[in-house]
C-alpha cells in the first residue's frame, strides 16, 4: 500500500523472512531520509574533531573527510542494492557467501558491535545536553547524566521496538527540521570571529604526518561508510522492484554522504580552536541562549535517529543467527545493554582515543567481511540469489552448512588487514604497517581486496549454485 495512506505508521510484523513484493512500500526519498537522519548526529562532529585532536591541519582533515567518504559511501550504497534486489536483510543475505550456519559468525559480530554503537551514539548527545542544561543551572552530576541517558534510551528503544515503519516515519518528519538547525549552527560557527582557526596546520614530522593521514582516512574517511554496510539491506529490502537499483543506490548515497561530511567539517572547524572532541566544549565555544535550545533539539534527535536503526538491526542480526525469541524481545535486550555501555562511555577520561580505537577495531573485521560479500554477490553470482535456499535447513541448503571458502577468505583478509593496521594501542598495530610502511594504515583497503580475492579463488573450484524462484531471477 502507498506510504502516504493513514497506515503509514503501523507495527512492523516482519522478522527475517523475505519481504513480499506486495508489502514493499518504501521509496527512494524515504531511504535517503532514513540514512540522513541516522547521520545528522553529534557523533559526526567527532569524526572531524578527531583529526584536529590527533594533530592534523584543518584543511587536510577536511580533505580526508570528503575524499574518504566519497569512497566509503560508495561501498555502503552498493550494499543497499543487495537488499533491494532480494528483499532480504543483510545478515541472512550473507549466508550466500558463508553458508547457512557459517553466516552466524558475522551475525554474532554484528550483534555485539551494534550494542556498542548504541552506547557510542548516545554518549555525545548526553554530554552536549548536559552542557546545554548547565547554562540553565543544571549541574554536570551523576543524576543529570543518568536522567538524560534514561530519557533518550527509552524513546529510541520504543521506536526500535515498533519497527521499520516507525523508523521511516520518524526520519521523514524530523530530518528536515534538524537540517535547518544544522544549517543555523554552521552559519554561527563559520561567521563568528575567533571560532575557527582556518590557518591551522599540522605540527607532526613527515613520517608521523603521513601515518596519521592514513589512520584518519581509515577511521573517519572511508571507514565511516564501511561501518554501515552490515545494516544496509535491512531497510532497502522494503523498496519495491518498480524502483530502480540505481535510484536506491544514489538516494542512499546522498543520505549518507551529505550530513556525514557536513557535520564532520563542522566538528573539525570548531575543534580547530577548542582542540578537543568534548562536545560540551564545542557547544560552549559557539552556541548560547536560545540557540542552545535549538541545538539541544538536534542533539536529542541525533542518537534517537541513529539508534532506532541499531536497535532494529541488532534484533534482526540475533534472529539471523538462530535466536528463537521475538524481534521485540531482542530489541529490548539490545537497548538495555546499550544503556549500560552508554554509562561506561560517559565516564571515560578520554573519549577521543577510545572512539578512534573503536572505529579501527570495527573496520578490522568489517572490511574483509565486506570484501567477501561484495565478491560473492556482484562477481560470483552477478546479483542472482536463490532466496529459498537461504532459509532451508543447513544440511539441505544449496549454499551449504558452512562455506569454508567464505570463512577462510574472511580470516585471511582479517589477518592481512591487521598486518597493515596502525591503531593507537599495541594490539591494533600490525607488523607491516610499523616496520615497512612507517605507521601508515591501509587496513580497510587490504582487508577488502585480499578477502574478496581469496574468496573468488576458492569459488572457482566450487560449482555455482543454480538460481531459482521469481525473486532470485528479478534483475534491475
C-alpha positions as CSV (number, residue, x, y, z in Angstrom):
1,X,0.0,0.0,0.0
2,X,1.3,3.5,-0.6
3,X,3.3,5.1,2.1
4,X,1.0,8.2,2.1
5,X,-2.0,6.2,3.4
6,X,-3.2,6.6,7.0
7,X,-1.5,3.3,7.8
8,X,2.0,4.7,7.2
9,X,2.8,4.4,10.9
10,X,2.0,0.8,11.9
11,X,3.6,-2.0,13.8
12,X,6.2,-3.9,11.8
13,X,5.4,-7.6,11.9
14,X,8.3,-8.7,9.7
15,X,11.2,-10.7,11.1
16,X,13.9,-12.0,8.8
17,X,11.8,-13.6,6.1
18,X,11.9,-12.1,2.6
19,X,9.6,-9.0,2.3
20,X,6.8,-9.9,-0.2
21,X,6.6,-7.6,-3.2
22,X,3.0,-6.6,-2.3
23,X,4.3,-5.3,1.1
24,X,7.2,-3.2,-0.2
25,X,6.1,0.4,0.0
26,X,9.2,2.4,0.7
27,X,10.6,4.9,-1.8
28,X,14.0,6.2,-2.8
29,X,13.5,9.5,-0.9
30,X,12.4,7.7,2.2
31,X,15.6,5.7,2.1
32,X,17.5,9.0,1.9
33,X,15.7,10.3,4.9
34,X,16.5,7.2,6.9
35,X,20.2,7.4,6.3
36,X,20.3,11.2,6.6
37,X,18.5,11.1,9.9
38,X,20.9,8.5,11.2
39,X,23.9,10.8,10.3
40,X,22.5,14.1,11.5
41,X,24.0,13.2,14.8
42,X,26.6,14.7,17.2
43,X,28.9,11.7,16.8
44,X,29.7,13.0,13.3
45,X,31.2,16.2,15.0
46,X,33.8,13.8,16.4
47,X,34.7,12.5,13.0
48,X,36.1,15.8,12.1
49,X,37.3,16.9,15.5
50,X,39.3,13.7,15.8
51,X,41.6,14.8,13.0
52,X,42.4,18.0,14.9
53,X,42.9,16.3,18.2
54,X,45.4,13.9,16.6
55,X,47.3,16.9,15.3
56,X,46.4,17.2,11.6
57,X,45.8,20.5,10.0
58,X,42.3,21.8,9.4
59,X,42.2,21.7,5.6
60,X,43.8,18.3,5.3
61,X,41.3,17.0,7.8
62,X,38.5,18.3,5.6
63,X,40.2,16.7,2.6
64,X,40.3,13.3,4.4
65,X,36.6,13.6,5.4
66,X,35.5,14.4,1.8
67,X,37.7,12.1,-0.2
68,X,37.3,9.2,2.3
69,X,33.5,9.5,2.3
70,X,33.3,9.6,-1.5
71,X,34.8,6.1,-1.4
72,X,33.2,4.8,1.8
73,X,29.7,5.8,0.9
74,X,30.1,4.1,-2.5
75,X,30.8,0.8,-0.7
76,X,27.8,1.4,1.6
77,X,25.4,2.2,-1.2
78,X,26.4,-0.9,-3.1
79,X,25.1,-2.9,-0.1
80,X,21.7,-1.2,-0.2
81,X,21.3,-2.6,-3.7
82,X,21.6,-6.1,-2.4
83,X,18.6,-5.7,-0.1
84,X,16.6,-4.0,-2.8
85,X,17.1,-6.8,-5.3
86,X,16.4,-9.7,-2.9
87,X,14.0,-8.3,-0.2
88,X,16.3,-9.9,2.5
89,X,18.1,-8.4,5.5
90,X,21.9,-8.2,5.4
91,X,22.8,-11.0,7.8
92,X,20.6,-13.5,6.1
93,X,21.8,-12.4,2.7
94,X,25.5,-13.2,3.6
95,X,24.5,-16.9,4.0
96,X,25.1,-17.0,0.3
97,X,28.9,-16.4,0.9
98,X,29.3,-18.0,4.3
99,X,26.8,-20.9,4.3
100,X,23.6,-21.5,6.1
101,X,25.2,-21.7,9.6
102,X,28.6,-20.2,8.6
103,X,26.8,-16.8,8.5
104,X,26.3,-17.0,12.2
105,X,29.9,-15.7,12.8
106,X,29.3,-12.3,11.2
107,X,25.8,-12.2,12.7
108,X,27.3,-12.5,16.2
109,X,29.9,-9.9,15.5
110,X,27.3,-7.6,14.0
111,X,25.0,-8.0,17.1
112,X,27.8,-7.3,19.6
113,X,29.1,-4.4,17.5
114,X,25.6,-2.8,17.4
115,X,25.3,-2.9,21.2
116,X,28.5,-0.9,21.4
117,X,27.3,1.6,18.8
118,X,24.1,2.3,20.8
119,X,26.4,3.4,23.7
120,X,28.8,5.4,21.4
121,X,26.0,7.2,19.7
122,X,24.3,8.1,22.9
123,X,27.5,9.4,24.5
124,X,27.7,12.6,22.5
125,X,24.1,13.9,22.9
126,X,24.2,13.1,26.6
127,X,27.4,15.2,27.1
128,X,26.0,18.0,24.9
129,X,22.6,18.0,26.5
130,X,24.2,18.2,30.0
131,X,26.4,21.1,28.8
132,X,23.4,23.0,27.5
133,X,21.4,22.3,30.6
134,X,24.3,23.7,32.6
135,X,23.6,27.1,31.0
136,X,20.2,26.9,32.7
137,X,21.5,25.9,36.2
138,X,21.7,22.1,36.0
139,X,25.0,20.8,37.2
140,X,27.1,18.1,35.4
141,X,26.3,15.5,38.0
142,X,25.6,11.8,38.1
143,X,21.9,12.3,38.4
144,X,21.8,14.8,35.4
145,X,23.7,12.4,33.2
146,X,21.7,9.4,34.2
147,X,18.4,11.3,33.7
148,X,19.3,12.3,30.1
149,X,20.6,8.8,29.3
150,X,17.4,7.3,30.5
151,X,15.1,9.6,28.6
152,X,17.0,9.2,25.3
153,X,17.3,5.4,25.6
154,X,13.6,4.9,26.4
155,X,12.5,6.9,23.4
156,X,14.9,5.2,20.9
157,X,14.1,1.7,22.2
158,X,10.4,2.2,21.9
159,X,10.7,3.3,18.3
160,X,13.1,0.4,17.5
161,X,10.6,-2.0,19.1
162,X,7.9,-0.7,16.8
163,X,10.0,-1.4,13.8
164,X,10.7,-0.2,10.2
165,X,7.5,1.8,9.7
166,X,8.0,3.9,12.9
167,X,11.7,4.4,11.9
168,X,10.7,5.6,8.4
169,X,8.1,8.0,9.7
170,X,10.3,9.4,12.4
171,X,13.1,10.2,10.0
172,X,10.8,11.6,7.3
173,X,9.3,14.2,9.6
174,X,12.3,15.1,11.8
175,X,15.2,15.3,9.3
176,X,14.1,18.5,7.5
177,X,13.7,20.3,10.9
178,X,17.0,19.1,12.2
179,X,18.7,20.0,8.9
180,X,17.6,23.6,9.4
181,X,19.1,23.6,12.9
182,X,22.3,22.2,11.4
183,X,22.4,24.9,8.8
184,X,22.0,27.6,11.5
185,X,24.7,26.0,13.6
186,X,27.1,26.1,10.7
187,X,26.4,29.7,9.9
188,X,27.1,30.7,13.5
189,X,30.3,28.6,13.7
190,X,31.7,29.8,10.3
191,X,30.9,33.5,10.6
192,X,31.7,34.4,14.2
193,X,35.3,35.7,14.7
194,X,37.6,33.5,16.7
195,X,35.5,30.4,16.5
196,X,37.6,28.8,13.6
197,X,41.3,28.7,13.0
198,X,41.3,28.4,9.3
199,X,45.1,28.5,9.1
200,X,45.7,25.6,11.5
201,X,48.4,23.3,10.2
202,X,49.9,20.0,11.4
203,X,52.9,20.0,13.7
204,X,53.7,16.3,13.1
205,X,57.0,15.3,11.5
206,X,56.7,14.0,7.9
207,X,56.7,10.2,8.7
208,X,54.2,10.5,11.5
209,X,52.2,13.0,9.5
210,X,51.7,10.5,6.6
211,X,50.8,7.7,9.1
212,X,48.2,9.9,10.8
213,X,46.7,10.8,7.5
214,X,46.2,7.2,6.6
215,X,45.0,6.3,10.1
216,X,42.3,9.1,9.9
217,X,41.4,8.1,6.3
218,X,40.6,4.6,7.7
219,X,38.8,5.8,10.9
220,X,36.8,8.8,9.8
221,X,37.0,8.8,6.0
222,X,36.5,5.5,4.1
223,X,35.8,3.7,7.3
224,X,32.6,5.6,8.2
225,X,30.7,4.4,5.1
226,X,32.0,0.9,5.6
227,X,30.9,0.9,9.2
228,X,27.3,1.0,8.0
229,X,27.3,-1.9,5.5
230,X,26.1,-4.6,7.9
231,X,22.8,-2.5,8.3
232,X,22.3,-1.5,4.6
233,X,19.9,-4.2,3.3
234,X,17.8,-4.2,6.4
235,X,16.0,-1.1,5.1
236,X,16.4,-1.2,1.4
237,X,14.6,-4.6,1.4
238,X,11.3,-2.6,1.8
239,X,11.7,-0.8,-1.6
240,X,9.7,-2.4,-4.5
241,X,11.3,-3.6,-7.7
242,X,9.4,-0.9,-9.6
243,X,12.1,1.4,-8.2
244,X,15.4,1.0,-10.0
245,X,18.5,-0.2,-8.1
246,X,20.3,2.9,-9.4
247,X,17.8,5.1,-7.6
248,X,18.2,3.2,-4.4
249,X,22.0,3.5,-4.7
250,X,22.0,7.2,-5.2
251,X,19.3,8.1,-2.7
252,X,21.2,6.0,-0.1
253,X,24.5,7.5,-1.1
254,X,23.3,11.1,-0.8
255,X,21.5,10.4,2.5
256,X,24.8,9.0,4.0
257,X,27.3,11.4,2.4
258,X,25.8,14.9,2.8
259,X,25.1,15.0,6.6
260,X,28.2,12.9,7.5
261,X,30.6,15.2,5.6
262,X,28.8,18.4,6.6
263,X,28.8,17.7,10.3
264,X,32.3,16.3,10.3
265,X,33.6,19.5,8.7
266,X,31.6,21.5,11.3
267,X,33.3,19.4,14.0
268,X,36.8,19.9,12.5
269,X,36.3,23.7,12.2
270,X,35.1,24.2,15.8
271,X,37.8,21.8,17.1
272,X,40.5,23.9,15.3
273,X,40.1,26.3,18.3
274,X,38.9,24.0,21.1
275,X,41.4,21.2,20.2
276,X,39.0,18.7,21.8
277,X,36.3,16.3,20.8
278,X,34.4,17.1,24.0
279,X,31.0,18.2,22.7
280,X,30.5,20.3,25.8
281,X,33.4,22.5,24.8
282,X,32.1,22.7,21.3
283,X,28.8,24.0,22.5
284,X,30.2,26.5,24.9
285,X,32.6,27.8,22.3
286,X,29.9,28.6,19.7
287,X,26.3,28.4,21.0
288,X,24.4,30.0,23.8
289,X,21.0,31.2,24.9
290,X,18.1,30.4,22.6
291,X,20.5,28.8,20.0
292,X,21.5,26.3,22.7
293,X,17.9,25.2,23.0
294,X,17.7,24.6,19.2
295,X,21.0,22.7,19.3
296,X,19.6,20.6,22.2
297,X,16.7,19.6,20.0
298,X,19.1,18.4,17.3
299,X,21.3,16.8,19.8
300,X,18.4,14.7,21.3
301,X,17.2,13.8,17.8
302,X,20.7,12.5,16.8
303,X,21.0,9.4,18.9
304,X,17.3,8.5,18.6
305,X,17.5,8.7,14.8
306,X,20.7,6.6,14.7
307,X,20.0,4.1,17.5
308,X,16.5,3.2,16.3
309,X,18.3,1.6,13.4
310,X,20.8,0.0,15.7
311,X,18.1,-1.5,18.0
312,X,16.1,-2.8,15.0
313,X,19.1,-4.2,13.1
314,X,20.6,-5.8,16.3
315,X,17.4,-7.8,16.7
316,X,17.5,-8.9,13.0
317,X,21.1,-10.0,13.5
318,X,20.2,-12.1,16.5
319,X,17.3,-13.7,14.6
320,X,19.6,-14.4,11.7
321,X,21.9,-16.4,13.8
322,X,19.1,-18.6,15.0
323,X,17.9,-17.0,18.3
324,X,14.4,-18.1,18.9
325,X,12.9,-15.0,20.6
326,X,10.5,-12.4,19.3
327,X,12.1,-9.5,17.5
328,X,10.8,-7.1,20.1
329,X,12.4,-9.1,22.9
330,X,15.8,-8.9,21.2
331,X,15.4,-5.2,20.5
332,X,14.7,-4.7,24.2
333,X,17.8,-6.7,25.2
334,X,19.8,-4.5,22.8
335,X,18.5,-1.4,24.4
336,X,19.3,-2.5,28.0
337,X,22.9,-3.5,27.1
338,X,23.3,-0.2,25.1
339,X,22.2,1.7,28.2
340,X,25.0,0.1,30.3
341,X,27.6,0.8,27.5
342,X,26.5,4.5,27.3
343,X,27.0,5.0,31.0
344,X,30.5,3.5,30.6
345,X,31.4,5.9,27.8
346,X,30.0,8.9,29.6
347,X,32.6,8.5,32.4
348,X,35.6,7.6,30.3
349,X,38.5,10.1,30.7
350,X,39.5,10.2,27.0
351,X,36.7,9.5,24.6
352,X,38.7,10.6,21.6
353,X,41.2,7.8,21.9
354,X,38.5,5.3,22.9
355,X,36.5,6.3,19.8
356,X,39.4,6.0,17.4
357,X,40.3,2.6,18.7
358,X,36.7,1.6,18.5
359,X,36.5,2.6,14.8
360,X,39.7,0.9,13.8
361,X,38.8,-2.4,15.6
362,X,35.4,-2.4,13.9
363,X,36.9,-2.0,10.4
364,X,39.4,-4.7,11.1
365,X,36.6,-7.3,10.7
366,X,34.0,-5.4,8.7
367,X,36.4,-4.7,5.7
368,X,37.2,-8.4,5.0
369,X,33.5,-9.3,5.6
370,X,32.5,-6.6,3.1
371,X,35.1,-7.9,0.6
372,X,33.7,-11.5,0.8
373,X,30.1,-10.4,0.4
374,X,30.7,-7.9,-2.4
375,X,32.7,-10.6,-4.3
376,X,30.0,-13.2,-3.8
377,X,27.0,-11.0,-4.7
378,X,28.3,-8.9,-7.6
379,X,31.1,-11.0,-9.1
380,X,30.4,-14.7,-8.4
381,X,26.6,-14.6,-8.5
382,X,26.2,-11.4,-10.5
383,X,23.3,-10.3,-8.3
384,X,21.3,-13.5,-8.7
385,X,20.4,-15.2,-5.4
386,X,18.2,-18.2,-4.7
387,X,16.2,-16.8,-1.9
388,X,14.5,-20.0,-0.8
389,X,17.8,-21.8,-0.4
390,X,19.0,-19.2,2.1
391,X,16.3,-20.4,4.5
392,X,16.5,-24.2,4.1
393,X,17.9,-26.4,6.8
394,X,21.7,-26.3,6.8
395,X,22.1,-29.9,5.6
396,X,19.7,-29.3,2.7
397,X,20.6,-25.8,1.6
398,X,22.3,-25.4,-1.8
399,X,24.5,-22.8,-0.1
400,X,25.8,-25.4,2.3
401,X,26.1,-25.6,6.0
402,X,29.4,-23.8,6.4
403,X,31.1,-22.4,3.3
404,X,34.7,-22.8,4.4
405,X,35.8,-20.8,1.3
406,X,34.0,-17.8,2.6
407,X,35.1,-18.3,6.2
408,X,38.8,-18.8,5.3
409,X,38.7,-15.8,2.9
410,X,37.4,-13.7,5.8
411,X,40.1,-14.9,8.2
412,X,42.9,-14.4,5.6
413,X,41.5,-10.9,4.9
414,X,41.3,-10.3,8.7
415,X,45.0,-11.2,9.1
416,X,46.1,-9.2,6.0
417,X,44.2,-6.1,7.2
418,X,45.7,-6.3,10.7
419,X,49.2,-6.6,9.3
420,X,48.9,-3.1,7.7
421,X,46.9,-1.5,10.5
422,X,48.1,1.2,12.8
423,X,45.8,1.8,15.8
424,X,46.6,3.8,19.0
425,X,47.1,0.6,21.1
426,X,49.6,-2.2,20.6
427,X,47.0,-4.8,19.8
428,X,45.9,-2.8,16.7
429,X,49.4,-2.2,15.3
430,X,50.3,-4.6,12.5
431,X,54.0,-5.5,11.8
432,X,53.9,-4.5,8.1
433,X,52.5,-1.1,9.0
434,X,55.0,-0.4,11.7
435,X,58.2,-1.9,10.1
436,X,57.7,-1.2,6.4
437,X,55.0,1.5,6.0
438,X,56.2,3.9,8.6
439,X,52.9,3.5,10.6
440,X,50.6,4.0,7.5
441,X,47.2,2.4,7.9
442,X,45.8,0.6,4.8
443,X,43.8,-2.0,6.7
444,X,40.4,-1.1,5.1
445,X,41.7,-1.5,1.5
446,X,43.8,-4.6,2.1
447,X,41.1,-6.3,4.1
448,X,38.5,-5.8,1.3
449,X,40.8,-6.7,-1.6
450,X,42.5,-9.7,0.0
451,X,39.3,-11.2,1.4
452,X,37.4,-10.7,-1.9
453,X,40.3,-12.1,-4.0
454,X,40.8,-15.2,-1.8
455,X,37.0,-15.8,-1.8
456,X,36.9,-15.7,-5.6
457,X,39.9,-18.0,-5.8
458,X,38.1,-20.6,-3.7
459,X,34.8,-20.1,-5.6
460,X,36.5,-21.1,-8.9
461,X,36.9,-24.5,-7.5
462,X,33.2,-24.8,-6.4
463,X,30.1,-25.4,-8.5
464,X,27.9,-22.3,-8.9
465,X,24.6,-22.6,-7.1
466,X,21.7,-22.7,-9.5
467,X,19.3,-19.8,-9.4
468,X,15.6,-20.4,-9.0
469,X,12.5,-18.6,-7.9
470,X,10.9,-15.3,-9.0
471,X,12.7,-13.1,-6.5
472,X,16.1,-14.5,-7.4
473,X,15.6,-14.0,-11.1
474,X,14.4,-10.4,-10.8
475,X,17.1,-8.1,-12.1
476,X,17.1,-4.3,-12.2
